[in-house]
Structures are given as C-alpha cells and as structure tokens.
Amino acid sequence: MIHRLFKKTQKISTIENGKVNYYFKLTFLNNDTAVFDNSGNEVMSSKVINNNNTEANNVVTYPSTKK
C-alpha cells in the first residue's frame, strides 16, 4: 500500500513475451515519481534534488531493490 499523497497517475501497458503487463507511474506532491507493477510492487523511483548552485533541478533515478 502506498502511504503518500500523489497528484498524477499514468497507466502504461507493455507486451512482453506475448503477455500484457500493466505499470502505473505515480507523481507525488513533491514531484518525486515511482513506477509500480500490476501487483503493487515498486519497479522504479526517482527523486528531485534541488541544487543550490544552479537554477536547474537534478533528477536521480533509483531502480527498485524490493522483490
């Protein structure tokens, strides 16, 4: 179960080895993102890091270590 508020959700369908897989990308209120599979397992996440030296934001992507 996800215990964070999110502001946007996207559904992605892929066909792998003749089977349709569904993934859901959630964008949270602080603009972090996470991708979950149809079973609710986290597949990937990213976090926005503010860099005070420049005006641009850096995005770091982390593959999920949860199985």
Buried (B, 14 or more C-beta within 10 A) or exposed (E): EEEEEBEEEEEEEEEEEEEEEEBBBBBBEEEBBBBBEEEEEBBBBBBEEEEEEEEEEEEEEEEBEEE
